[in-house]
Amino acid sequence: MFIGIDLGTSSIKMILVDYEQNILATSIASLTVQNPKDGFSEQNPSEWIEATFECLEALKSKKPKEFSETISIGISGHMHGATLIDDKGSVIRPCILWNDTRSHQECIEFENQSFDVRSLSGNIAMPGFTAPKINWLKNNEKESFNKIFKVLLPKDYLRFYLTGEYYSEMSDASGTLWLDVKKRKWSEKLLSCSFLESKHMPNLVEGNQETGILKSTFKDKLQFKHNVKVVGGAGDNAAAAVGMGITEPNQSFISLGTSGVFFAPTKDFLSNTGDAVHSFCHCLPNKWHLMSVMLSASNCLDWVCSVTNTSIEQTLKNVESFYSKKDSISNAPFFLPYLSGERTPHNDPHIRGSFHSIKTFTDSTNLQYAVIEGVSFGILDGVNSILKVNSDFENIFMVGGGSRSSFWIELLSTLLNRKLSVCEQSEFGAALGVARLGMYVDDNINYENEIIREIKVSKEFQPKSSNMDLLIKRYTIWKDLYTSNKKNILTI
């Protein structure tokens, strides 16, 4: 049996799977986030520990016999969080999370070097990444900075607690800005930008390699029969990709969730920092991936439903009817979906959302359509940014809450001019991904090439030519609106 742990921002999800990858039991425990100041987002690592053992005990109670036969554990986690450890193994301060924006000034400091930081890291310095957070600490919490013995990502702190070992793996380490992503090793040059050295970092492995054994005290407490191995695991998006079976260059996925992500594996290291594309290692050896990220996707839909006092279901019905009339689309307003800034392609934490070309007859349905269209244009921005350096992907799979709307996927298929496959999905996809990685260290498994299986497709959508030209024309106008909106923001 194999356990997958997914350390999310709002909860820990856990699964127990057998050799056929049947999910035998699941468990969830909630987490809280603290926001001590505007732009600050932190979490107490002790919550991760409590929630982990709550979930483990829940799995044990549901399937005690199978649970006791566990061979290995894989861990996925939300990326970029700075968990600081002193020389006694204690946490110095709360973890600064991926969505914390306090270090935007330190991003400039980090890149102000005598060498090209972006070409070495493969990425732009953003407040979400780990490195600028450490620079902020040096500038604002010198006492905490001086105590640093190790900097661990969230899942790697959980690993340390469970095993006593300091390890990370390539996909998660890519999001620190300290990794030479092409060579898959820590860069002393990049670490020096944060006044750190490789001694402050955990050891590096691939996601399917062993990183230690569960401590005997926990083995006895949980009544495991075997010495349970813990593998490298993965950052959350790479874990989700493995859960969907997406590891090859001809595959990709769009996640239409709270944020919008386009994830495309590559056979070599590629980079497009000019459009703020994330260039990371995948969690399996000799594999990389590109990723575009828009910060506000389906939460834009949630927002417009709230302000128009309309349910999501009714909003989508309204928009689908609206979309059937070309005149309606031609006269619709435009919406920039930057409710909390944007990553790809603008890397702009200050830009905000806005409506444009509102007329006297603009009603709630017009606004609802503009929001759906604007988010779709943002997804196209991300895909186009990756296309500048990589066009190998053929199959695009759709996941996330937005993928449940047939109309929305049809609109995206037309806009992208590509077939889109909607997948059967589970909230435990990332946990399944790292459980699969755990299977690689079982000596009884001799079918490694069958561990990663492609997700099942429930429905496919083909582009429709009827509105394609009109949508591309509107996309061209929409792209120009960013520049004018940015100017207005800067003059306030």
Secondary structure as the mmCIF struct_conf table of DSSP 4:
data_model
#
loop_
_struct_conf.conf_type_id
_struct_conf.id
_struct_conf.beg_label_comp_id
_struct_conf.beg_label_asym_id
_struct_conf.beg_label_seq_id
_struct_conf.end_label_comp_id
_struct_conf.end_label_asym_id
_struct_conf.end_label_seq_id
STRN STRN1 PHE A 2 LEU A 7
BEND BEND1 THR A 9 SER A 10
STRN STRN2 SER A 11 VAL A 17
TURN_TY1_P TURN_TY1_P1 TYR A 19 GLU A 20
STRN STRN3 ILE A 23 SER A 30
STRN STRN4 GLN A 34 GLN A 34
BEND BEND2 PRO A 36 LYS A 37
TURN_TY1_P TURN_TY1_P2 ASP A 38 GLY A 39
STRN STRN5 GLU A 42 GLN A 43
HELX_RH_AL_P HELX_RH_AL_P1 PRO A 45 LYS A 62
BEND BEND3 LYS A 63 LYS A 63
HELX_RH_AL_P HELX_RH_AL_P2 PRO A 64 SER A 68
TURN_TY1_P TURN_TY1_P3 GLU A 69 GLU A 69
STRN STRN6 SER A 72 GLY A 77
BEND BEND4 MET A 79 HIS A 80
STRN STRN7 ALA A 82 ALA A 82
STRN STRN8 THR A 83 ILE A 85
TURN_TY1_P TURN_TY1_P4 ASP A 87 LYS A 88
BEND BEND5 GLY A 89 GLY A 89
STRN STRN9 VAL A 91 VAL A 91
BEND BEND6 ARG A 93 ARG A 93
HELX_LH_PP_P HELX_LH_PP_P1 PRO A 94 PRO A 94
STRN STRN10 CYS A 95 ILE A 96
HELX_LH_PP_P HELX_LH_PP_P2 LEU A 97 LEU A 97
TURN_TY1_P TURN_TY1_P5 TRP A 98 ASN A 99
TURN_TY1_P TURN_TY1_P6 ARG A 102 SER A 103
HELX_RH_AL_P HELX_RH_AL_P3 HIS A 104 GLU A 111
BEND BEND7 GLN A 113 PHE A 115
HELX_RH_AL_P HELX_RH_AL_P4 VAL A 117 SER A 121
BEND BEND8 GLY A 122 ASN A 123
TURN_TY1_P TURN_TY1_P7 PRO A 127 GLY A 128
BEND BEND9 PHE A 129 PHE A 129
HELX_RH_AL_P HELX_RH_AL_P5 THR A 130 ASN A 140
HELX_RH_AL_P HELX_RH_AL_P6 LYS A 142 ASN A 146
TURN_TY1_P TURN_TY1_P8 LYS A 147 LYS A 147
BEND BEND10 PHE A 149 PHE A 149
STRN STRN11 LYS A 150 LEU A 152
HELX_RH_AL_P HELX_RH_AL_P7 PRO A 154 THR A 163
BEND BEND11 GLY A 164 GLY A 164
STRN STRN12 TYR A 167 GLU A 169
HELX_RH_AL_P HELX_RH_AL_P8 MET A 170 ALA A 173
HELX_RH_3T_P HELX_RH_3T_P1 SER A 174 THR A 176
BEND BEND12 LEU A 177 LEU A 177
STRN STRN13 LEU A 179 ASP A 180
TURN_TY1_P TURN_TY1_P9 VAL A 181 ARG A 184
STRN STRN14 LYS A 185 TRP A 186
HELX_RH_AL_P HELX_RH_AL_P9 GLU A 188 SER A 192
TURN_TY1_P TURN_TY1_P10 CYS A 193 PHE A 195
HELX_RH_3T_P HELX_RH_3T_P2 SER A 198 HIS A 200
BEND BEND13 MET A 201 MET A 201
STRN STRN15 ASN A 203 VAL A 205
TURN_TY1_P TURN_TY1_P11 GLY A 207 ASN A 208
BEND BEND14 GLN A 209 GLN A 209
STRN STRN16 GLU A 210 ILE A 213
HELX_RH_AL_P HELX_RH_AL_P10 SER A 216 LEU A 222
TURN_TY1_P TURN_TY1_P12 GLN A 223 GLN A 223
BEND BEND15 LYS A 225 HIS A 226
STRN STRN17 LYS A 229 VAL A 231
STRN STRN18 ALA A 234 GLY A 235
HELX_RH_AL_P HELX_RH_AL_P11 ASP A 236 MET A 244
TURN_TY1_P TURN_TY1_P13 GLY A 245 GLY A 245
BEND BEND16 GLU A 248 GLU A 248
TURN_TY1_P TURN_TY1_P14 PRO A 249 ASN A 250
STRN STRN19 GLN A 251 LEU A 256
BEND BEND17 GLY A 257 SER A 259
STRN STRN20 GLY A 260 THR A 266
BEND BEND18 LYS A 267 ASP A 268
HELX_RH_3T_P HELX_RH_3T_P3 THR A 273 ASP A 275
TURN_TY1_P TURN_TY1_P15 ALA A 276 ALA A 276
STRN STRN21 HIS A 278 CYS A 281
BEND BEND19 CYS A 283 LEU A 284
TURN_TY1_P TURN_TY1_P16 PRO A 285 ASN A 286
STRN STRN22 TRP A 288 MET A 294
BEND BEND20 LEU A 295 LEU A 295
BEND BEND21 ALA A 297 ALA A 297
HELX_RH_AL_P HELX_RH_AL_P12 SER A 298 VAL A 307
TURN_TY1_P TURN_TY1_P17 THR A 308 ASN A 309
HELX_RH_AL_P HELX_RH_AL_P13 ILE A 312 TYR A 323
TURN_TY1_P TURN_TY1_P18 SER A 324 SER A 324
HELX_RH_AL_P HELX_RH_AL_P14 LYS A 326 SER A 330
TURN_TY1_P TURN_TY1_P19 ASN A 331 ASN A 331
STRN STRN23 PHE A 334 LEU A 336
TURN_TY1_P TURN_TY1_P20 LEU A 339 SER A 340
STRN STRN24 GLU A 342 GLU A 342
TURN_TY1_P TURN_TY1_P21 THR A 344 HIS A 346
STRN STRN25 ASP A 348 ASP A 348
BEND BEND22 PRO A 349 HIS A 350
STRN STRN26 SER A 354 HIS A 356
BEND BEND23 SER A 357 SER A 357
TURN_TY1_P TURN_TY1_P22 THR A 360 PHE A 361
HELX_RH_AL_P HELX_RH_AL_P15 SER A 364 LEU A 387
TURN_TY1_P TURN_TY1_P23 LYS A 388 VAL A 389
STRN STRN27 ASN A 395 VAL A 399
BEND BEND24 GLY A 400 GLY A 400
HELX_RH_3T_P HELX_RH_3T_P4 GLY A 401 ARG A 404
HELX_RH_AL_P HELX_RH_AL_P16 SER A 406 LEU A 416
TURN_TY1_P TURN_TY1_P24 ASN A 417 ASN A 417
BEND BEND25 ARG A 418 ARG A 418
STRN STRN28 LEU A 420 CYS A 423
TURN_TY1_P TURN_TY1_P25 GLU A 427 PHE A 428
HELX_RH_AL_P HELX_RH_AL_P17 GLY A 429 MET A 439
TURN_TY1_P TURN_TY1_P26 TYR A 440 VAL A 441
TURN_TY1_P TURN_TY1_P27 ASP A 443 ASN A 444
HELX_RH_3T_P HELX_RH_3T_P5 GLU A 448 GLU A 450
TURN_TY1_P TURN_TY1_P28 ILE A 451 ILE A 451
BEND BEND26 ILE A 452 ILE A 452
HELX_LH_PP_P HELX_LH_PP_P3 GLU A 454 LYS A 456
STRN STRN29 VAL A 457 PHE A 461
HELX_RH_3T_P HELX_RH_3T_P6 SER A 465 ASN A 467
HELX_RH_AL_P HELX_RH_AL_P18 MET A 468 THR A 491
#
